Amino acid sequence: MEMMSHEKPSARVKRRIWIAMLGILFIALAAGIWVWRAKGTATSAKGTSTIQVVSAMVAEADVSVRLIANGTVTSQQTLEVRPQISATIKAVYIKEGQFVRKGDRLFTLDMRTEDANLSKTEAQVVKDRADLMTAERNLERQRSLFRQEVISQAALDVAQNQVDGLRGQLAVDQAAVEASRVARSFSEITAPITGRTGAIAIYPGSLVQPSGAALVSIAQINPINISFTLPEREFVDLQQAFIKGEVPVNAKLNLPGQPAQKGHLVFVDNAVDTASGTIRLKAEFPNADHILWPGMFVTVTISPRTLTHAVTVPVQAVQTGPEKKFLYAIGEDQKVASLPVNVILIQDGYAVIDGIAPGARVVVEGAQNLRPGSVVVESENRGQSMEDSHGKNPDKGGAKRNGVGKK
């Protein structure tokens, strides 16, 4: 019994030693794992201290400023054809929607009444001439008798007054003949301009009057005008360009597949609309194929001026700060610096700026992760990113494109 009691404590001590050794080993293993992870994290942090970005070169080019506005197609002339006299329609020579040339016959009026009036006035002139000849012969006799002192001066004056009155009456009736001939000439109504006819609401036998409804309207289609407005701040540049020469204007229909129509500026209004702060303009377009139609809405593009030696960057490169806009410029040590810039113009995804020299490299994508002094490296998918953003690499001349949107 005594020997068994001595063996049990010895076994317990051994087990405790083994347990202590296993614990120490476990703690050492855990410490080693922690140190290894810490080193891996530090290494990873060191490896990610450079930030991947997409950059572009600051370019210099002549940029044609393009202004875009909504325009309305309008006819240069729209005339309503009306009769000059009251009569009935004898014949209609056109159809609705027909293209007519200046001088083409449109309508003929029933002129039997005017023919009768003309004959009546002409007969009256013949009678007046006969009466005048009789009065003139009588005046000669009276003068002969007066020289013989057979009649008095008063009798001679009566004969003279009769001749003068008949001469005046003849002049009046001759004027009536001319008026009847003019009225007779209104029997045939011709087109005053070249254009397209509208609706026709009269037929042979219809009674028409000068104060009544128009017989037909004619709108000039070729050439045709487009009216549009631009902000008053563009007036000076527009006026100077208009004075120097022809200012080209393009018009694009709001329809897929339609090419842009080319015209030129023909009118700048003499006053600014105080309600909207805009200036009204008008451009003329050839329209032989009749693509443009009065009342259509189109998108108008006009280029009144060109910015020479303009500094351009992709618009994504321009960052907005709390006070002003800025760029992240990449130095030779691959560190970025914040440069404040003034944005002059934004067109087609490119910004014309002031505050940086051409040839510098700026960050286009990835600026949200940067701070002044950050170290950057060019992203591996730079080319694809630039194509997705702009359709071409700005380093290859993309900054020379023109567009819209003035700041």
PyMOL commands that set and color helices and strands:
alter all, ss='L'
color gray80, all
select helices_A, chain A and resi 2-47+112-147+153-185+232-244+315-317+367-369+382-390+394-396+398-400
alter helices_A, ss='H'
color red, helices_A
select strands_A, chain A and resi 50-57+59-74+78-81+87-92+99-100+105-109+188-190+195-197+207-208+216-219+224-231+248-253+261-273+278-285+297-314+319-320+325-330+336-340+342-347+350-354+361-365+375-378
alter strands_A, ss='S'
color yellow, strands_A
deselect
rebuild
show_as cartoon
